[in-house]
Amino acid sequence: MSTRSGPPKHLNKYAWKPAAGCKKNETEPGGKFRPLAEVSGVCGRCKDQIEWKRKYGKYKVLKEPTKCNNCGKRAVRQAYHNLCSACAKQRGVCAKCCHVVNNIVGRQSRTHERGIAGHYYVL
């Protein structure tokens, strides 16, 4: 345990990049030809956690769909999610942490409803 306090002794001159010396296959998920999908159906805190994992090379892509903790179907298609999008939307919770939140981040958060004259309105 150190007793040192105050600012750090040295500052980094450049940001750390994961696998900087390794050549990346552009056809794998996360490459140029297959970019990672947008994080959706989660709260802001969980979105920040997933984005951190992507930034620092800790993100693991989901190979096959996993079981939903609510309905038990193999319908969870995004990594680090615990609920399928249908159950999360129905319960009004974050698909990762399962907490009730007011604002859900991503494209699945908006619901479309057909109004008069057949126009769709974003709620």
C-alpha positions, -999 to +999 in steps of 0.1 A: +000+000+000+015+033-010+011+066+009+017+087-021-009+113-030-013+139-056-010+139-094+005+110-113+043+110-116+043+106-154+016+114-180+011+092-210+021+109-243-005+089-264-035+067-257-031+029-253-044+009-283-053-027-280-034-051-302-014-022-318+013-045-331-011-072-345-025-072-379-063-074-379-084-094-403-108-069-419-135-096-426-139-105-389-166-088-367-153-054-358-132-050-389-137-027-418-160-049-438-181-062-408-184-034-382-198-041-348-236-035-344-249-004-326-255-010-288-292-008-283-318-017-257-297-008-227-295+021-202-268+048-205-246+033-178-246-002-195-240+014-229-209+032-215-196-001-201-200-019-234-184+010-253-154+008-229-150-029-236-150-022-274-125+007-270-100-013-249-102-046-267-121-065-240-153-069-261-162-105-270-186-110-299-216-133-293-211-164-315-246-178-312-279-165-296-282-171-258-312-178-236-333-149-223-335-148-185-372-140-187-388-162-214-361-189-218-360-187-256-327-184-275-334-149-286-306-128-271-286-117-301-263-090-286-233-096-264-236-088-227-274-087-228-295-109-204-330-103-219-342-105-254-354-072-270-391-082-268-390-090-230-369-059-222-394-037-241-424-054-225-410-050-190-395-016-196-361-025-183-325-024-195-316-056-214-282-059-196-287-049-160-325-056-158-332-024-139-362-002-146-349+030-163-366+060-179-345+063-210-333+033-231-304+040-255-305+028-291-327+022-321-350-003-302-360+024-277-383+042-301-417+028-308-437+036-339-474+040-338-497+044-367-518+075-365-545+091-387-539+089-424-514+061-421-485+081-410-460+068-384-452+088-354-421+083-332-429+083-295 
